[in-house]
């Protein structure tokens, strides 16, 4: 009997992980009661966020200052596009770094959006749209918080500068990511999915 109970428990835990379908492409079947989300489930949901934040922390150090990234980026760019004057390279390098801000924090927001979609799925929502909208808003705000901490940290490093403009750029990258997910993954879905969710009083 004990062996059977242990087997049943293992099958149940395995089923929870198998039920974590790609959250960007399906309509959740919202339960009437909150399911038990164990630490393994939360670990699977939030570890990508922790990894993304750790990467941002590493990139916030002196190693990735403008002076250091110029040394290894310039040979790569010049190998592709040919030699550049110093003034021209300074402009190109600036735009490369700002593009990295925009794209990088879009990636951070992607991990936050995935985590919030899974986490908020455990609650009851009046509509599919409200579940997605709340997840997007929390993902953007979470990304903006990470960006603010990043710029604050850089203000204490002599070779780096903390800039509110970069926070705005990073947050714009997060907003753009959510907009793309909404347009590509959700906007084209059958609108009848919204009606399939039970209305809450």
NORFENWO-V610382 format. One line per field, one symbol per residue. phi: phi as a letter, one per 40 degrees, with the letter a starting at -180 (. if undefined). psi: psi as a letter, one per 30 degrees, with the letter a starting at -180 (. if undefined). A space follows every 10 residues. Layout:
phi=???
psi=???
This chain:
phi=.ccccccccc cccccccccc cdccbbcccc ccbcccbccc cccccbcdcc cccccccccc ccdbcccccc cbccdccccc bgdbcdcccd cccdcccccc dccccccccc cccdcccccc ccbcbcaccc cccccccccc cccccccccc ccccccbdcb bcbccccccc cccccccccc cccccbcccc cccccccccb c
psi=eeeeeeeeee eeeeeeeffi ljffgljkjk lflkljjlee eeeeefeeee eeeeeeeeff lfegleeefe efeeeeefee flkkleeeee eeeeeeeeee eeeefeeeee eeeeeeeeef fflkkfleee eeeeeeeeee eeeeeeeeee eeefffkefl kkkfeeeeee eeeeeeeeee eeeeeeeflk ffeeffkkkk .
